[in-house]
Amino acid sequence: MRCLSIYANLSSVFLLVQIPSFSYLLSISTTIPEEDYLALMELNGQFPLYGTVSVLWVARKISLLRNSINTNLNQQLELNETKTYFHILDKQIKSERKNE
């Protein structure tokens, strides 16, 4: 889910930059030489950069999530056997009964 939100956010930012710059280039197209216009249009179409940035960003996020999952699993494996979930739950139940 987090990876999809990264793609959605990047797409939104890319389009918010792409559309106004494209519109501006169209508005000044009659005042600049054709070679400059074509060069600016090619520079404006940064789809390869968008693809590269989005893949690298998602790969980094996946790596962080994997590290987080591995850390959590290792912490759960190293739990002291005397303080397992059920023992803590029993203590909470006993304290609830005392409070009643």
C-alpha positions as CSV (number, residue, x, y, z in Angstrom):
1,M,0.0,0.0,0.0
2,R,2.8,2.4,0.8
3,C,4.4,1.7,-2.6
4,L,1.2,2.6,-4.3
5,S,1.0,5.9,-2.4
6,I,4.6,6.7,-3.5
7,Y,3.6,6.1,-7.1
8,A,0.5,8.3,-6.7
9,N,2.3,11.1,-5.1
10,L,5.1,11.1,-7.7
11,S,2.6,11.0,-10.5
12,S,0.8,14.0,-9.0
13,V,4.0,16.0,-8.6
14,F,5.2,15.0,-12.1
15,L,1.9,16.1,-13.7
16,L,1.7,19.3,-11.8
17,V,5.1,20.2,-13.2
18,Q,4.7,18.7,-16.6
19,I,1.4,20.3,-17.6
20,P,2.1,23.9,-16.8
21,S,5.6,23.7,-18.4
22,F,4.1,22.2,-21.5
23,S,1.4,24.8,-21.7
24,Y,4.0,27.6,-21.3
25,L,6.1,26.1,-24.1
26,L,3.0,26.0,-26.3
27,S,2.3,29.6,-25.6
28,I,5.8,30.8,-26.5
29,S,6.3,28.4,-29.4
30,T,5.7,31.2,-32.0
31,T,8.3,33.5,-30.6
32,I,11.3,31.1,-30.4
33,P,13.2,29.3,-33.1
34,E,12.0,25.9,-34.1
35,E,15.2,24.2,-32.9
36,D,15.0,25.7,-29.5
37,Y,11.3,24.8,-29.2
38,L,12.0,21.2,-30.1
39,A,14.9,21.0,-27.6
40,L,12.7,22.5,-24.9
41,M,9.9,20.1,-25.7
42,E,12.3,17.2,-25.5
43,L,13.7,18.5,-22.2
44,N,10.1,18.9,-20.9
45,G,9.3,15.2,-21.5
46,Q,11.2,13.7,-18.5
47,F,9.4,10.4,-18.5
48,P,12.6,8.4,-18.2
49,L,13.7,10.4,-15.2
50,Y,10.3,10.0,-13.6
51,G,10.5,6.2,-14.1
52,T,14.0,6.0,-12.7
53,V,13.2,8.1,-9.7
54,S,10.0,6.3,-8.9
55,V,11.6,2.8,-9.1
56,L,14.5,3.9,-6.9
57,W,12.2,5.5,-4.4
58,V,10.0,2.4,-4.2
59,A,13.0,0.1,-4.0
60,R,14.3,2.1,-1.0
61,K,10.9,2.0,0.7
62,I,10.7,-1.8,0.2
63,S,14.2,-2.1,1.7
64,L,13.3,-0.1,4.7
65,L,10.1,-2.2,5.2
66,R,12.1,-5.4,5.0
67,N,14.6,-4.2,7.5
68,S,11.8,-3.1,9.8
69,I,10.1,-6.5,9.5
70,N,13.3,-8.4,10.1
71,T,14.1,-6.3,13.2
72,N,10.6,-7.0,14.6
73,L,10.8,-10.7,13.9
74,N,14.3,-10.9,15.5
75,Q,13.0,-9.1,18.6
76,Q,10.1,-11.5,18.9
77,L,12.4,-14.5,18.6
78,E,14.6,-13.2,21.3
79,L,11.8,-12.7,23.8
80,N,12.4,-13.9,27.3
81,E,10.3,-17.0,27.7
82,T,9.0,-15.9,31.1
83,K,7.4,-12.8,29.6
84,T,5.4,-14.2,26.7
85,Y,2.2,-12.8,25.5
86,F,0.0,-15.1,27.6
87,H,1.9,-14.4,30.8
88,I,1.4,-10.7,30.3
89,L,-2.2,-11.2,29.4
90,D,-2.7,-13.2,32.6
91,K,-1.2,-10.4,34.6
92,Q,-3.5,-7.9,33.0
93,I,-6.5,-10.0,33.7
94,K,-5.5,-10.4,37.3
95,S,-5.0,-6.7,37.7
96,E,-8.3,-6.0,36.1
97,R,-10.0,-8.4,38.6
98,K,-8.3,-6.7,41.5
99,N,-9.5,-3.3,40.4
100,E,-13.2,-4.5,40.3
